[in-house]
Amino acid sequence: MAEIFALLIFVALFAIGAIRGVHIGVLMIAGAAGTGIVLAGMEVKEIVEGFPLNIMILLVGVTYFFAIAQTNGTIDALIDRALTKVGNRAALLPLVFFLLTMGIASMGAPLAGLVMMPVAMQVARRYKIDFALMGLAVCFAIGAGGFAPTSLYGIVTYGTAHSAGISLHPFVLFGIAVATYVIMLAVTYTMFGRSLMRTQTSTQRSIGVPDLATARTQGNHPFERETALNRGKASIASGDFLSDDDEAMYSSADADNESVAVQKLTTVQILTVVMIVALIGAVIALAAFGKEPDIGILCFAFASVLTLIDPSTGKNSVSKIDWSTVLLVGGIITFVGVLEHMGAVDLLGEAAKSAGSPIVAAFVLCLVGGLVSAFASTTGILAALVPLALPLIADGSLPGWALIAALGICSAVVDVSPFSTLGATVVATAPEEDKPRLVRVLTRFGLSMVVIGPVALIGLLVVPTMLAS
C-alpha cells in the first residue's frame, strides 16, 4: 500500500508543478525527502545519496564549455560562415538549417537550437518554402542534436541507463536518433516540399545573413540568446516579417552583411574551435580504445584552458550553466531512487508484464512517454520513465539498450506539437496568416508521432534486436 501511495505522490507532484508553474525539481526533492522518511523509514543521508552527481557533472561541464563558445562569438561566427555558402539553392535550405541547428543543439542544451527558428522562418518566407517544412526541420534538428553525447537528452538517457548497469553507448543512441530524425525530415520534404523546385529555378537571390556574430541579446534560457535576433531594423524575435519594400531594402545590404559574416575569426575564437575539435576527438579516441569517456570532466578541462586565456568570458559564462535542468533531473531521479528503495518501480514493472507480452509492455511504456511528453517537459519524462523500464529489462526478455533508446526517442519525437516548446516556437515565429494552419499541421503531426514513434522504434529496433539475441 505504501508503494502505491508513493507513486501517487510522484504523479501528483508532476501535475501540481505543471498546473502551478512551479519548478518540478524543487517539489521532487522535497517530496523524495518526505516520502522516504515517512513511508520508507529512510535516513536523510540515504535519500540524498540518490541525487545523480555523475549526471550533474556532465550537465554543468558541457553547458559551461559551450556557453564560453557562445559568449565569445565562436558559435555565431561559424553559423554565419555556413549560411553564406548556401547561395540561392532553396531546396537545400531546410537541410542546411537542420544541420546547423543540430550542431547547436548538440552543445549541451537542446533548446539553444531555438535561436535558429526565427532566422529559418524569415528565410522560408523569402524563398517561398513551406513554413511547416522549415519549422519541422529545425524541430527535428533540436531533437537529433539533443541526443548527442554532449547534450541534455543524451546525457539523461544514457546516464540513467549506465547508472542501472545497462550498456548503452552514447554514440549508438546518437546515431539512432539522427537516423530517426533524418527519415522524418525526408518524409516532411515529400509532404511539404513540392514548391521547392519551382522556387529553385525562379529565385536568384542570396540569403541575407543576419549578423549573428555581433548580435547582443538576452534569452530566457541560460544557454541561449533565445529568438531575439535582429537584422537591421527588422525584429525577428517578435515574429514580425519584412514587408516587400523592407525586404528589397535589406537585400541591397546583403553584400555588407556577408562581409561581416566572413570576417576573420579572432585568436580566442580560433582556439575555441580547436578546443571543440579536440573535445570531439578525445571522446572518439577514448571510445575507440575501449575507454568510457567522461565528457563532463573533458569539458571542464577544455573550459579551464579557455577561462585562463579569457577570464572575463569564463566568468560571464558561469551564469549560463543550466542549473535549472540539473535541479529538474536531480530531483526526479532522487525521488525515483526512493521509489526503487520501496519497491514501487518493481511493482510497476510487474504491472507492465501483466500485459502478457514484453513487446506489448514496451509499446505501452513508449506510448505513455510520448503522450505525456507532448504536453510536458521531455527532460523530466526521460528522467522519470527510463528507470521505470528497468523491470522489463531485468529478466532478459527485452534488450536493455534498445528499449531505453526507443523510449528516449519516442519521448522526444512528439515535441513538434504546438503544445510543447518547439511547436509553439514554430507558430510564434510564423506570419500571422499562417499560424492557424501551422497549429493544425503540427497538432496532427505531433500527436500522430505518439503512436507512429513507438510502432516504428519498437518494431524496427527492439523486436529485431530481441530476435537476433
C-alpha positions in Angstrom: 0.0 0.0 0.0 2.9 2.4 0.8 4.4 1.8 -2.6 1.1 2.8 -4.4 0.8 5.9 -2.2 4.4 6.9 -3.0 3.6 6.5 -6.8 0.5 8.7 -6.4 2.6 11.4 -4.7 5.2 11.2 -7.5 2.5 11.7 -10.2 0.7 14.4 -8.1 3.9 16.4 -7.8 4.3 16.4 -11.6 0.7 17.6 -12.1 0.9 20.3 -9.4 4.2 21.6 -10.8 2.7 21.8 -14.3 -0.5 23.4 -13.2 1.0 25.9 -10.8 4.1 26.6 -12.8 6.4 25.6 -10.0 9.9 24.1 -10.7 9.2 20.3 -10.6 12.8 19.6 -9.4 12.2 21.6 -6.2 8.9 19.7 -5.5 10.6 16.3 -6.2 13.5 16.8 -3.8 11.1 17.9 -1.0 8.7 15.0 -1.9 11.5 12.5 -2.0 12.6 13.5 1.5 9.1 13.4 2.9 8.2 10.1 1.2 11.4 8.5 2.1 11.4 9.4 5.8 7.6 8.9 6.5 6.7 6.0 4.2 10.0 4.1 3.8 11.8 4.9 7.1 14.9 6.0 5.2 17.6 8.2 6.6 18.2 11.7 5.0 21.7 10.5 4.0 20.2 7.6 2.1 17.8 9.9 0.2 20.5 12.5 -0.7 22.8 9.7 -2.0 20.2 9.2 -4.7 21.0 12.5 -6.3 22.8 11.8 -9.6 26.2 13.6 -9.1 27.6 12.0 -12.3 24.8 13.5 -14.4 25.2 16.8 -12.7 28.9 17.0 -13.6 28.1 16.1 -17.2 25.4 18.8 -17.4 27.4 21.5 -15.7 30.6 20.8 -17.6 29.0 20.6 -21.0 26.8 23.7 -20.6 29.7 25.7 -19.2 32.1 24.8 -22.0 29.7 25.6 -24.8 28.4 28.7 -23.0 32.0 30.0 -23.3 32.0 29.2 -27.0 28.7 31.0 -27.5 29.7 34.0 -25.3 32.9 34.7 -27.2 31.1 34.7 -30.5 32.6 31.5 -31.9 29.3 29.6 -32.5 27.7 32.6 -34.1 30.6 33.3 -36.4 30.6 29.6 -37.6 26.9 29.8 -38.3 27.3 33.0 -40.3 30.1 31.4 -42.4 28.0 28.3 -43.1 24.9 30.4 -44.2 27.0 32.4 -46.7 28.0 29.2 -48.5 24.4 28.2 -49.4 23.7 30.8 -52.0 20.3 30.6 -53.7 19.9 26.8 -53.5 16.4 26.9 -51.9 15.9 23.1 -52.0 18.9 22.7 -49.6 17.8 25.3 -47.1 15.7 23.1 -44.8 18.6 20.6 -44.8 21.2 23.3 -44.1 19.1 24.7 -41.2 18.7 21.1 -39.9 22.5 20.6 -39.8 23.2 24.0 -38.3 20.6 23.6 -35.6 21.6 20.1 -34.8 25.2 21.3 -34.2 23.9 24.0 -31.8 21.6 21.6 -30.0 24.4 19.1 -29.5 26.3 21.6 -27.4 24.7 20.9 -24.1 21.2 22.5 -24.2 18.9 21.3 -27.0 16.6 24.3 -26.7 19.6 26.6 -27.6 18.8 25.4 -31.1 15.7 27.6 -31.0 18.0 30.5 -31.8 17.8 29.4 -35.4 14.0 29.3 -35.6 13.2 33.0 -36.4 16.1 33.1 -38.9 14.8 29.9 -40.6 11.2 31.2 -40.8 12.4 34.5 -42.3 14.4 32.7 -44.9 11.4 30.4 -45.6 9.3 33.4 -46.5 11.9 34.9 -48.8 12.3 31.7 -50.7 8.6 30.6 -50.6 9.4 27.5 -48.6 6.5 26.0 -46.7 6.7 27.2 -43.1 5.7 23.7 -41.9 8.7 22.2 -43.7 11.2 24.7 -42.3 9.8 24.7 -38.8 9.8 21.0 -38.6 13.3 20.8 -40.0 14.5 23.0 -37.1 12.5 21.0 -34.5 13.9 17.7 -35.8 17.4 19.1 -35.6 16.9 20.1 -32.0 15.7 16.6 -31.2 18.6 14.9 -33.0 21.2 17.2 -31.5 19.7 16.8 -28.1 20.7 13.1 -28.1 24.3 13.8 -28.8 26.7 12.5 -26.1 27.4 16.1 -25.2 23.7 17.2 -24.9 20.9 17.0 -22.4 18.6 14.3 -23.8 21.6 12.0 -24.5 23.2 12.7 -21.1 20.0 11.9 -19.2 19.1 8.8 -21.3 22.5 7.0 -21.4 23.5 8.4 -17.9 20.4 6.8 -16.3 21.0 3.6 -18.3 24.6 3.4 -17.1 23.6 4.0 -13.5 21.3 0.9 -13.8 24.1 -1.2 -15.3 22.7 -1.1 -18.9 25.3 -0.8 -21.6 24.0 1.9 -24.0 26.8 3.5 -25.9 26.3 7.3 -26.3 27.2 7.2 -30.0 24.8 4.4 -30.6 22.0 6.4 -29.1 23.0 9.5 -31.0 23.2 7.5 -34.3 19.7 6.0 -33.8 18.3 9.5 -33.0 19.9 11.1 -36.1 18.7 8.3 -38.3 15.2 8.6 -37.0 15.0 12.4 -37.5 16.6 12.2 -40.9 13.9 9.8 -42.0 11.3 12.2 -40.5 12.9 15.1 -42.4 12.7 13.1 -45.7 9.1 12.4 -45.1 8.4 16.0 -44.4 10.2 17.0 -47.6 7.7 14.8 -49.6 4.7 16.3 -47.7 5.6 20.0 -47.8 8.4 20.4 -50.3 6.5 20.4 -53.6 7.2 24.1 -54.4 10.9 23.9 -53.8 11.9 23.1 -57.3 9.9 26.0 -58.7 11.5 28.3 -56.1 14.9 26.9 -57.1 14.6 27.9 -60.7 12.8 31.3 -60.1 14.9 32.6 -57.2 18.3 34.1 -57.8 18.9 36.0 -54.6 21.4 35.1 -52.0 20.5 34.8 -48.4 20.6 37.9 -46.3 22.6 36.6 -43.4 21.7 38.0 -40.0 24.7 39.4 -38.1 24.7 36.6 -35.5 28.3 37.3 -34.6 27.7 40.8 -33.4 24.1 40.5 -32.0 23.9 41.1 -28.3 20.5 39.9 -27.0 19.3 38.2 -23.9 17.4 34.9 -23.8 15.2 33.3 -21.2 17.3 30.1 -21.2 20.7 30.3 -19.5 22.4 28.9 -22.6 20.8 30.6 -25.5 20.2 34.0 -26.9 16.7 32.6 -27.4 15.0 34.0 -30.5 15.7 37.7 -30.1 17.8 38.1 -33.3 17.9 41.5 -35.1 18.6 42.0 -38.7 18.9 45.7 -39.4 15.7 47.3 -38.2 13.6 44.2 -38.6 13.0 42.4 -35.3 12.6 38.8 -36.0 12.1 37.9 -32.3 8.6 39.3 -32.3 7.6 37.2 -35.3 7.2 40.3 -37.5 8.2 39.6 -41.1 9.7 42.0 -43.5 7.4 43.8 -45.9 8.3 43.6 -49.6 9.7 47.1 -49.6 11.8 46.4 -46.5 13.0 43.1 -47.9 14.1 44.9 -51.1 16.0 47.5 -49.0 17.7 44.8 -46.9 18.5 42.7 -49.9 20.6 45.6 -51.2 22.6 45.4 -48.0 23.3 41.6 -48.3 26.8 42.2 -49.5 27.5 44.2 -46.4 26.1 41.5 -44.2 28.2 38.9 -46.0 31.3 40.9 -45.4 30.6 40.9 -41.7 29.8 37.2 -41.7 33.1 36.2 -43.3 35.5 38.3 -41.4 38.4 36.5 -39.8 38.0 34.7 -36.5 39.7 36.2 -33.6 42.6 34.3 -31.8 40.3 33.3 -29.0 37.6 32.1 -31.4 40.2 30.0 -33.4 41.4 28.5 -30.1 37.8 27.7 -29.2 37.3 25.9 -32.5 40.4 23.9 -31.8 39.1 23.0 -28.3 35.7 21.8 -29.8 37.5 19.7 -32.3 39.8 18.4 -29.5 36.8 17.5 -27.3 35.2 15.5 -30.1 38.5 13.8 -31.0 39.2 12.9 -27.4 35.7 11.3 -27.0 36.1 9.3 -30.2 39.6 8.2 -29.4 38.8 7.1 -25.9 35.8 5.2 -27.1 37.9 3.6 -29.9 40.3 2.2 -27.2 37.5 0.8 -25.2 37.6 3.5 -22.5 34.4 5.2 -21.2 35.0 8.9 -21.8 33.8 11.2 -19.1 32.5 14.0 -21.2 31.8 16.3 -18.3 35.3 16.2 -17.0 36.7 16.7 -20.5 34.5 19.8 -20.9 35.8 21.1 -17.6 39.4 20.6 -18.7 38.9 22.4 -22.1 36.8 25.1 -20.4 39.6 25.7 -17.9 42.0 26.5 -20.7 39.7 28.9 -22.3 38.9 30.6 -19.0 42.6 31.1 -18.2 43.1 32.7 -21.6 40.0 34.8 -21.5 38.9 35.2 -17.8 36.1 37.7 -18.4 34.3 35.4 -20.8 34.7 32.5 -18.5 33.3 34.5 -15.6 30.3 35.7 -17.6 29.6 32.1 -18.8 29.1 30.7 -15.3 25.7 32.3 -15.1 24.7 30.3 -18.3 25.3 26.9 -16.6 22.0 25.1 -16.8 21.4 24.8 -13.1 17.6 24.6 -13.7 17.9 21.4 -15.6 20.4 20.0 -13.1 17.8 20.6 -10.4 15.0 19.1 -12.5 16.8 15.9 -13.4 18.4 15.6 -10.0 15.1 16.0 -8.2 13.2 13.5 -10.3 16.0 10.8 -10.1 16.3 11.3 -6.4 12.5 10.6 -6.0 12.8 7.6 -8.3 15.6 6.3 -6.1 13.2 6.4 -3.1 10.6 4.6 -5.2 13.2 1.9 -6.1 14.1 1.5 -2.4 10.4 1.0 -1.6 9.9 -1.5 -4.4 7.4 0.8 -6.3 9.4 0.6 -9.5 9.3 -3.2 -9.4 5.6 -3.0 -8.7 5.1 -1.0 -11.9 7.3 -3.5 -13.8 5.2 -6.4 -12.7 2.0 -4.5 -13.7 3.5 -3.9 -17.2 4.5 -7.5 -17.5 0.9 -8.5 -16.8 0.1 -7.1 -20.3 1.0 -10.7 -21.4 3.9 -9.8 -23.7 7.2 -7.9 -23.1 6.7 -6.3 -26.5 3.3 -5.0 -25.6 4.5 -3.7 -22.3 7.4 -1.9 -24.0 5.0 -0.4 -26.6 2.7 0.8 -23.8 5.6 2.4 -22.0 6.8 4.2 -25.1 3.3 5.3 -25.9 2.8 6.8 -22.4 6.2 8.5 -22.7 5.3 10.1 -26.0 1.8 11.1 -24.9 2.9 12.8 -21.7 5.9 14.4 -23.3 3.7 16.1 -26.0 2.4 18.3 -23.2 5.2 18.3 -20.6 8.9 18.5 -20.2 10.8 16.0 -22.3 13.8 16.1 -19.9 11.5 15.3 -17.0 9.8 12.5 -18.8 13.1 10.9 -19.7 14.4 11.1 -16.1 11.1 9.6 -14.8 10.4 6.8 -17.3 13.8 5.4 -18.1 14.1 3.9 -14.6 10.6 2.6 -14.9 11.6 0.4 -17.9 14.3 -1.4 -15.8 12.0 -4.2 -14.5 11.1 -5.1 -18.1 14.8 -5.5 -18.8 15.8 -7.3 -15.7 14.6 -10.8 -16.7 16.4 -10.5 -20.1 13.3 -10.8 -22.2 14.0 -7.4 -23.8 17.3 -5.9 -24.9 18.0 -3.1 -22.5 19.9 -0.7 -24.7 17.4 -0.9 -27.5 14.4 -0.4 -25.2 16.0 2.6 -23.4 17.0 4.2 -26.8 13.4 3.7 -28.1 11.8 5.1 -25.0 14.1 8.2 -25.1 13.4 8.9 -28.8 9.7 8.3 -28.5 9.5 10.9 -25.7 11.2 13.4 -28.0 9.7 13.0 -31.5 6.3 14.3 -30.3 7.8 17.7 -29.3 6.7 19.3 -32.6 3.2 19.6 -31.3 2.1 23.2 -30.7 1.5 22.4 -27.0 5.3 21.9 -26.5 8.1 24.5 -26.6 9.3 23.6 -30.0 6.0 23.5 -31.8 4.9 26.7 -30.0 8.0 28.5 -31.2 7.3 27.5 -34.8 3.8 29.0 -34.6 5.1 32.1 -32.8 7.7 32.9 -35.4 5.5 32.4 -38.4 3.4 35.1 -40.2 0.1 35.8 -38.6 -1.9 34.5 -41.5 -0.1 31.1 -41.4 -0.5 30.5 -37.7 -3.9 28.7 -37.8 -2.7 26.3 -40.5 0.6 25.6 -38.6 -1.4 24.8 -35.4 -3.4 22.2 -37.3 -0.4 20.7 -39.1 1.7 20.5 -36.0 -1.1 19.1 -33.9 -1.7 16.3 -36.4 2.0 15.6 -36.9 2.9 15.7 -33.2 0.0 13.6 -31.9 0.4 11.1 -34.8 4.0 10.6 -33.6 2.6 9.4 -30.2 1.6 6.2 -32.0 4.0 6.1 -35.0 7.1 6.6 -32.8 6.5 3.5 -30.6 5.3 1.4 -33.6 8.4 2.3 -35.7 11.1 2.1 -32.9 9.7 -1.0 -31.2 9.1 -2.7 -34.5 12.4 -1.7 -36.2 14.8 -1.6 -33.2 13.6 -3.6 -30.2 12.0 -6.6 -32.0 14.9 -7.3 -34.4 17.4 -6.9 -31.6 15.4 -9.3 -29.4 15.1 -11.9 -32.2 18.8 -11.6 -33.0 19.8 -12.2 -29.4 
